[in-house]
Amino acid sequence: MNKYKRIDSNQITYKTEELLDAASNRYKITIQVANRAKRRKYEDIDIVDDPLVKPIIRAIIEMVDEITQPEIISD
């Protein structure tokens, strides 16, 4: 989780726009981000150790990473 420690507001804005551009429905992607952040807030104990990165920011970054990275299919 060290990659989340040094994120400035410009990166967050860029990644948010990237996520919204990739989505076909902005409302649905917003709900998905909110649900993931809520789930991570209650599941992840590391948030207590790292209060600088909010669950919503982690959710956005994770979802953008999932969209931009190609899926690996093993045969």
C-alpha positions as CSV (number, residue, x, y, z in Angstrom):
1,M,0.0,0.0,0.0
2,N,3.0,2.3,-0.2
3,K,2.0,3.6,-3.6
4,Y,-0.9,5.4,-2.0
5,K,1.2,7.5,0.3
6,R,2.3,10.2,-2.1
7,I,-0.7,11.2,-4.2
8,D,-1.3,14.9,-4.9
9,S,-4.6,16.4,-5.7
10,N,-3.8,16.7,-9.4
11,Q,-3.3,13.0,-9.7
12,I,-6.5,12.3,-7.9
13,T,-8.4,14.6,-10.3
14,Y,-6.7,13.1,-13.3
15,K,-7.5,9.5,-12.2
16,T,-11.1,10.5,-11.4
17,E,-11.6,12.0,-14.9
18,E,-10.0,8.9,-16.4
19,L,-12.4,6.7,-14.6
20,L,-15.4,8.7,-15.6
21,D,-14.3,8.8,-19.2
22,A,-13.9,5.0,-19.3
23,A,-17.4,4.5,-17.8
24,S,-20.5,4.2,-20.0
25,N,-22.7,5.5,-17.2
26,R,-21.4,8.1,-14.7
27,Y,-24.1,7.5,-12.1
28,K,-23.3,3.7,-12.0
29,I,-19.6,4.3,-11.7
30,T,-20.1,6.8,-9.0
31,I,-22.2,4.4,-7.0
32,Q,-19.6,1.6,-7.5
33,V,-16.8,3.9,-6.2
34,A,-18.9,4.9,-3.2
35,N,-19.8,1.2,-2.4
36,R,-16.2,0.1,-2.7
37,A,-15.0,2.9,-0.5
38,K,-17.6,2.1,2.1
39,R,-16.7,-1.6,2.0
40,R,-13.0,-0.8,2.3
41,K,-13.6,1.5,5.2
42,Y,-15.0,-1.3,7.3
43,E,-12.9,-4.1,6.0
44,D,-9.4,-2.6,5.8
45,I,-7.5,-2.3,9.0
46,D,-4.6,-0.4,7.3
47,I,-6.7,2.7,7.1
48,V,-6.1,3.2,10.8
49,D,-2.4,3.3,10.0
50,D,-2.7,5.5,7.0
51,P,-5.3,8.3,7.7
52,L,-4.0,10.5,4.9
53,V,-5.4,8.4,2.1
54,K,-9.2,8.3,2.4
55,P,-11.1,5.2,1.3
56,I,-12.7,7.1,-1.6
57,I,-9.3,7.9,-3.0
58,R,-8.2,4.3,-2.7
59,A,-11.3,3.1,-4.4
60,I,-10.8,5.5,-7.3
61,I,-7.2,4.5,-7.8
62,E,-7.9,0.8,-7.6
63,M,-10.8,1.1,-10.1
64,V,-8.7,3.1,-12.5
65,D,-5.9,0.5,-12.2
66,E,-8.4,-2.3,-12.9
67,I,-9.6,-0.6,-16.0
68,T,-6.2,0.4,-17.4
69,Q,-4.4,-2.9,-16.8
70,P,-5.2,-5.7,-19.3
71,E,-6.8,-8.8,-17.8
72,I,-4.6,-11.8,-17.5
73,I,-6.3,-15.0,-18.7
74,S,-4.5,-18.2,-17.8
75,D,-5.1,-21.3,-20.0
